[in-house]
Amino acid sequence: MWWKLLLLAVVAALLIVAVIPFRTRAVKWDVYNEPPPQTWSIAEYLKAMYFTPSTLAVIALILIVAAALAFWIVRASN
């Protein structure tokens, strides 16, 4: 049972990250006039996220489905 719940949590987290749009700075960066962008970090990754109302609705739907599946997995194991 625990491995099913762990797999469910990983899949839900990946789906949530997959639906969140990210801002990019690719258009703002001029190779010849500016220094190269900083190295990748978790903080930069999180700062680039932005949430729209439809993104929040999809995240809520993913969490509701994951909670229902978790409830079903726990009930089926008893």
C-alpha positions as CSV (number, residue, x, y, z in Angstrom):
1,M,0.0,0.0,0.0
2,W,2.7,2.5,0.9
3,W,4.4,2.2,-2.5
4,K,1.1,2.9,-4.2
5,L,0.6,6.0,-2.2
6,L,4.2,7.1,-2.8
7,L,3.8,6.6,-6.5
8,L,0.5,8.5,-6.4
9,A,2.2,11.4,-4.7
10,V,5.0,11.5,-7.2
11,V,2.6,11.4,-10.2
12,A,0.4,14.1,-8.7
13,A,3.5,16.3,-8.0
14,L,4.8,15.8,-11.5
15,L,1.4,16.6,-13.0
16,I,1.1,19.8,-10.9
17,V,4.6,21.0,-12.0
18,A,3.7,20.1,-15.6
19,V,0.6,22.3,-15.8
20,I,2.3,25.4,-14.2
21,P,3.4,27.9,-16.9
22,F,6.9,29.4,-16.6
23,R,8.1,32.8,-17.6
24,T,11.2,32.8,-19.8
25,R,13.9,35.4,-20.2
26,A,15.1,34.1,-23.5
27,V,13.7,37.1,-25.4
28,K,15.3,39.7,-23.0
29,W,18.8,38.2,-23.2
30,D,21.1,39.6,-25.8
31,V,24.1,37.4,-26.3
32,Y,26.4,40.3,-27.4
33,N,25.4,43.0,-24.9
34,E,24.7,41.2,-21.6
35,P,26.5,38.7,-19.4
36,P,25.2,35.1,-19.6
37,P,22.3,34.1,-17.4
38,Q,23.0,32.8,-14.0
39,T,23.3,29.1,-13.3
40,W,20.1,27.2,-12.7
41,S,18.8,27.0,-9.2
42,I,15.6,25.9,-7.4
43,A,14.9,29.5,-6.4
44,E,15.1,30.8,-10.0
45,Y,12.8,27.9,-11.0
46,L,10.2,28.8,-8.4
47,K,10.4,32.6,-9.2
48,A,9.7,31.8,-12.9
49,M,6.3,30.2,-12.1
50,Y,3.1,32.1,-12.4
51,F,-0.4,31.0,-11.7
52,T,-3.5,31.8,-13.8
53,P,-7.0,31.0,-12.6
54,S,-7.2,28.0,-15.0
55,T,-3.9,26.7,-13.7
56,L,-5.2,26.8,-10.1
57,A,-8.3,25.0,-11.2
58,V,-6.4,22.2,-12.8
59,I,-4.1,21.9,-9.8
60,A,-7.2,21.7,-7.5
61,L,-8.6,19.0,-9.8
62,I,-5.4,17.0,-9.7
63,L,-5.4,17.2,-5.9
64,I,-9.0,16.1,-5.7
65,V,-8.5,13.1,-7.9
66,A,-5.3,12.2,-6.1
67,A,-7.0,12.4,-2.7
68,A,-9.9,10.2,-4.0
69,L,-7.4,7.7,-5.3
70,A,-5.5,7.7,-2.0
71,F,-8.7,7.2,-0.1
72,W,-9.6,4.3,-2.4
73,I,-6.1,2.7,-2.0
74,V,-6.3,2.9,1.8
75,R,-9.9,1.5,1.9
76,A,-8.9,-1.4,-0.5
77,S,-5.9,-2.4,1.7
78,N,-8.1,-3.1,4.8
